[in-house]
Amino acid sequence: MSYFVDSYDTIANLAAVVNRLAGFTEHIEESAEIKSDIKRENTSKGNLTVENLTIKLPNGRTLIKDLSLELEQSKRLLVTGASGCGKSTLLRTLAGIWFYSEGNINLPQGAKVLFLPQRPYLPLGTLRRALEYPSTENHDKAKLSEVLATVGLEELADKLESEDDWSRILSLGEQQRLAFARVLLSEPDFLFLDEATSALDEPREQEMYQMLREKLPQLTIVSVGHRSTLIKEHDTVLAMDTIKG
């Protein structure tokens, strides 16, 4: 009996991982059966182009109908609107992870896309692994320490090889800043932010956007957010309340 008492935390973590993997497998199988009517084409231009995009819910209700837009390279688009109007669903569709939709989405040939949700996924293991996810590339410690310092997490540099449940140890604000450090490491061409700064105060949020502008000047950003302070960090605002289906 002492074994179960001493190993309770390990067994509970294992059960949680198994349940999560089972859920992933189930959703992957469901997604494989869904036939999306989205046509995705590669273009020579550096722009994101959307033509006649209609987005629906699994029950068939239309969220957005016949949306067309073009976002030039290095520009920033802020998507706003009331809760439930489809902001996050639009973002997922553009990023290629929502299938109940139809229309045309064009991205440059070989474009690298990164999607940051409100709560970043932090895999179990070392802090290094959590920071480098989803990349499998091994960065040197100096580079990792540099990006941590850039997002204000320099105190974590000495814990890169420490193993723990970082989603439990780090606050949501720290997790979101860690996700921005991932952006610096991966250097994507297109970045989709789904309320990825919701847990940060306004000055820190401004720092993150300005940091991206300075470090990755060619980065094209599509953000979902509620704060009015985000408007000045973007070039264009798309008000979802005006385009609902």
URGIUR-V915726 format. One line per field, one symbol per residue. ss: DSSP state (H for helix, E for strand, L for the rest). phi: phi as a letter, one per 20 degrees, with the letter a starting at -180 (. if undefined). psi: psi as a letter, one per 30 degrees, with the letter a starting at -180 (. if undefined). A space follows every 50 residues. Layout:
ss: ???
phi: ???
psi: ???
//
This chain:
ss: LHHHHHLHHHHHHHHHHHHHHHHHHHHHHHHHHLLLEEEEEEELLLLEEE EEEEEELLLLLEEEEEEEEEELLLLEEEEELLLLLLHHHHHHHHHLLLLL EEEEEEEELLLLEEEELLLLLLLLEEHHHHHHLLLLLLLLHHHHHHHHHH LLLHHHHHHLLLEELHHHHLLHHHHHHHHHHHHHHHLLLEEEEELLLLLL LHHHHHHHHHHHHHHLLLLEEEEELLLHHHHHHLLEEEEHHHLEL
phi: .fgfffdgfffffffffffffffgffffffffeedeefddcecefeeecc cleddcegenfeecclecbcdfgmecdddcqfgneofffffffffnccde bbpccdcfgmfedcddefdfedffpffgfffegefdfeefffffffffff endffefedgeeeaeffefefffffffffffffffelfeccddelfcfee ffffgfgfffffffecfefeccddadffffgfececddeffecff
psi: efeeefgeeeeeeeeeeeeeeeeeeeeeeeeffkjkgkjkkklflglkkk khkkkllfgfkkekkhkklkjlkglkkkklllkgfgeeeeeeeefggkfi llakjkllkgkkkkkjlejkkjlkbleeeeefkglgkjlleeeeeeeeee gghfffefgegkkliffeekleeeeeeeeeeeeeefilekkjjihfgfgk leeeeeeeeeeeeeeifgkkkjkklfkfffefglekkjjfffgk.
//
